């Protein structure tokens, strides 16, 4: 089995121990609320999904601890890749400046929030800027056009205890395959794919993670339709 096949298998199996329709629904709504650039409360997620706040809290607590961050008021400031806390990958939505835990997050999130976004990062080898314009339908533009995404395929148990250490920190943008090759000689990178394949992987990831949710683009970022 190739390294690419291993990553596809990781996407298909996922790492969450549970993935109820309620968890799928509230995750989408939390993403869309966070995309407005401010923390979201359990009550807001409940209102957006029509779920009782107690159920929202129970479902949120079923997630691995390392996939969620809250502020002092108990409101969510980061959830499975999308964060209000500064990081290496800037994610701009409707003028709101957010961050993602890894570069792949910035490619699959626009479909989930139903809005176009700009992913800004830098090549891990050269430090040069990389900008990816992503719509809910996929990648619209890559600057430079030669940019590639590095990937790894960790085991599910490791991700449940340390998703950023096991996966996110290793998933970055490089300005070219050559830049990735130079970096991987020193850092042991597993795999890199171009933006076309990254968009395909993003679609597959969302389909596997949200099988019971019908995603629709939304101009104002309001909760998606569930079906």
C-alpha positions as CSV (number, residue, x, y, z in Angstrom):
1,X,0.0,0.0,0.0
2,X,1.4,3.4,-1.0
3,X,1.7,6.4,1.3
4,X,-1.1,8.1,-0.7
5,X,-3.3,5.0,-0.1
6,X,-2.6,5.1,3.6
7,X,-3.8,8.7,3.7
8,X,-7.0,7.9,1.9
9,X,-7.6,5.1,4.3
10,X,-7.0,7.5,7.2
11,X,-9.6,9.9,5.7
12,X,-12.1,7.1,5.1
13,X,-11.9,5.6,8.6
14,X,-11.5,8.9,10.5
15,X,-10.3,9.1,14.1
16,X,-13.5,10.0,16.0
17,X,-14.9,7.2,18.1
18,X,-18.4,8.5,17.5
19,X,-19.9,10.5,14.6
20,X,-23.7,10.9,15.3
21,X,-25.8,13.0,13.1
22,X,-26.2,15.5,16.0
23,X,-22.4,15.8,16.2
24,X,-22.2,16.3,12.4
25,X,-24.9,19.0,12.6
26,X,-23.4,21.0,15.5
27,X,-19.9,20.8,14.0
28,X,-21.0,22.4,10.8
29,X,-22.9,25.1,12.7
30,X,-20.0,25.8,15.0
31,X,-17.7,26.2,12.0
32,X,-20.1,28.7,10.4
33,X,-20.4,30.6,13.7
34,X,-16.7,30.7,14.2
35,X,-16.2,31.9,10.6
36,X,-17.8,35.2,11.7
37,X,-14.7,35.9,13.6
38,X,-15.9,35.5,17.2
39,X,-16.3,32.8,19.8
40,X,-19.5,30.8,19.7
41,X,-21.5,29.6,22.7
42,X,-23.3,26.3,23.3
43,X,-26.6,28.2,23.3
44,X,-25.8,29.7,19.8
45,X,-25.0,26.3,18.4
46,X,-28.2,25.0,19.9
47,X,-30.2,27.8,18.3
48,X,-28.6,27.3,15.0
49,X,-29.2,23.5,14.9
50,X,-32.5,23.3,16.8
51,X,-30.8,21.0,19.3
52,X,-31.2,21.3,23.1
53,X,-28.1,23.0,24.5
54,X,-27.7,20.0,26.9
55,X,-27.4,17.7,23.9
56,X,-25.0,20.1,22.2
57,X,-22.8,20.0,25.3
58,X,-23.0,16.2,25.6
59,X,-22.0,15.9,21.9
60,X,-19.2,18.4,22.2
61,X,-17.8,16.6,25.2
62,X,-17.7,13.3,23.2
63,X,-15.0,14.8,21.0
64,X,-11.3,14.2,22.0
65,X,-10.1,17.0,24.3
66,X,-7.4,18.1,21.9
67,X,-9.9,18.9,19.1
68,X,-11.6,21.7,21.0
69,X,-10.6,25.0,22.8
70,X,-12.8,27.2,24.9
71,X,-12.3,30.6,26.5
72,X,-12.9,31.6,30.1
73,X,-16.6,31.9,29.4
74,X,-16.9,28.4,28.1
75,X,-17.4,29.6,24.5
76,X,-15.7,27.7,21.7
77,X,-12.7,29.5,20.1
78,X,-11.3,26.5,18.2
79,X,-12.8,23.3,16.8
80,X,-11.2,20.6,14.8
81,X,-9.0,22.8,12.6
82,X,-10.6,26.2,12.7
83,X,-9.4,28.6,15.3
84,X,-9.5,32.2,16.4
85,X,-6.1,31.8,18.0
86,X,-3.1,32.9,15.9
87,X,-1.3,30.1,14.0
88,X,0.8,29.4,11.0
89,X,-2.0,29.3,8.4
90,X,-4.2,32.4,8.1
91,X,-7.8,31.8,6.9
92,X,-9.7,34.8,5.7
93,X,-13.5,34.7,5.4
94,X,-15.6,37.8,4.6
95,X,-12.8,39.9,5.9
96,X,-12.6,38.0,9.2
97,X,-9.1,36.8,10.0
98,X,-9.0,33.3,11.5
99,X,-6.5,30.5,11.5
100,X,-6.3,26.8,10.7
101,X,-4.3,24.1,12.5
102,X,-3.0,22.7,9.2
103,X,-3.0,23.7,5.6
104,X,-5.5,20.9,4.7
105,X,-8.0,22.5,7.0
106,X,-8.0,25.6,4.9
107,X,-8.9,23.5,1.8
108,X,-11.8,21.5,3.2
109,X,-13.4,24.1,5.4
110,X,-14.9,26.4,2.7
111,X,-17.3,23.7,1.6
112,X,-18.4,23.2,5.2
113,X,-18.9,26.9,6.0
114,X,-20.5,27.5,2.6
115,X,-18.3,30.5,1.9
116,X,-15.2,31.3,-0.2
117,X,-12.0,31.8,1.8
118,X,-8.4,32.7,1.3
119,X,-5.7,30.5,2.8
120,X,-2.4,32.3,3.4
121,X,0.7,30.5,4.5
122,X,4.4,30.2,3.7
123,X,6.6,27.5,2.2
124,X,8.2,25.5,5.0
125,X,11.4,25.3,3.0
126,X,11.9,28.8,1.5
127,X,9.6,30.9,3.6
128,X,8.0,32.4,0.5
129,X,4.3,33.4,0.7
130,X,1.7,31.0,-0.6
131,X,-1.9,32.0,-1.2
132,X,-4.8,29.6,-2.0
133,X,-8.2,30.9,-3.0
134,X,-10.8,28.3,-2.1
135,X,-14.6,28.3,-2.8
136,X,-17.2,25.9,-1.5
137,X,-16.7,24.1,-4.8
138,X,-13.0,23.7,-4.6
139,X,-9.7,25.5,-5.2
140,X,-10.0,28.5,-7.5
141,X,-6.5,29.7,-7.6
142,X,-3.1,28.9,-6.2
143,X,-0.2,31.4,-6.0
144,X,2.3,30.0,-7.0
145,X,0.5,27.5,-9.2
146,X,3.2,25.0,-8.4
147,X,2.3,24.8,-4.7
148,X,1.9,21.4,-3.1
149,X,0.5,20.1,0.2
150,X,2.5,17.8,2.5
151,X,0.6,14.9,4.1
152,X,1.1,12.2,6.7
153,X,-1.1,9.2,7.7
154,X,-1.1,8.8,11.4
155,X,-3.1,6.1,13.3
156,X,-6.5,7.0,14.7
157,X,-5.5,6.5,18.4
158,X,-2.6,8.9,18.1
159,X,-4.8,11.5,16.6
160,X,-7.4,11.1,19.4
161,X,-4.7,12.1,21.9
162,X,-2.7,14.6,20.0
163,X,-4.2,15.6,16.6
164,X,-1.9,18.5,16.1
165,X,1.3,16.7,17.0
166,X,0.4,13.6,15.0
167,X,-1.1,15.2,12.0
168,X,-1.6,19.0,11.7
169,X,1.9,20.1,12.4
170,X,3.1,18.0,9.5
171,X,0.6,19.2,6.9
172,X,1.9,22.3,5.3
173,X,2.3,24.1,2.0
174,X,5.4,24.2,-0.1
175,X,6.0,26.3,-3.2
176,X,6.9,23.3,-5.3
177,X,7.7,19.5,-5.2
178,X,11.4,20.5,-5.3
179,X,11.0,22.6,-2.2
180,X,9.2,19.7,-0.4
181,X,11.9,17.3,-1.5
182,X,14.6,19.5,0.0
183,X,12.7,19.9,3.2
184,X,11.8,16.2,3.5
185,X,15.5,15.2,3.2
186,X,16.1,16.8,6.6
187,X,12.6,16.5,8.2
188,X,11.5,13.1,6.8
189,X,8.3,14.2,5.0
190,X,6.1,11.4,3.8
191,X,4.1,12.7,0.9
192,X,3.2,15.8,-1.1
193,X,0.3,16.3,-3.5
194,X,-0.7,19.1,-5.9
195,X,-3.6,21.4,-5.4
196,X,-5.8,19.4,-7.7
197,X,-5.4,16.3,-5.7
198,X,-5.7,18.3,-2.4
199,X,-9.1,19.5,-3.5
200,X,-10.2,15.9,-4.3
201,X,-9.0,14.7,-0.9
202,X,-10.9,17.6,0.8
203,X,-14.1,16.6,-0.9
204,X,-13.6,13.0,0.1
205,X,-12.8,14.0,3.7
206,X,-16.0,16.1,4.0
207,X,-18.1,13.3,2.5
208,X,-16.8,10.7,4.9
209,X,-16.9,13.0,8.0
210,X,-20.5,14.3,7.3
211,X,-22.4,11.5,5.6
212,X,-25.7,12.6,7.0
213,X,-25.4,16.4,6.2
214,X,-26.4,18.0,3.0
215,X,-24.0,20.9,2.4
216,X,-25.2,24.0,0.7
217,X,-23.3,27.3,0.1
218,X,-24.7,30.1,2.1
219,X,-24.1,33.8,1.3
220,X,-24.5,34.9,4.9
221,X,-22.9,31.9,6.6
222,X,-26.1,30.8,8.3
223,X,-26.5,27.1,9.3
224,X,-26.6,24.6,6.5
225,X,-29.6,22.4,5.6
226,X,-29.6,18.9,7.0
227,X,-31.0,16.0,5.2
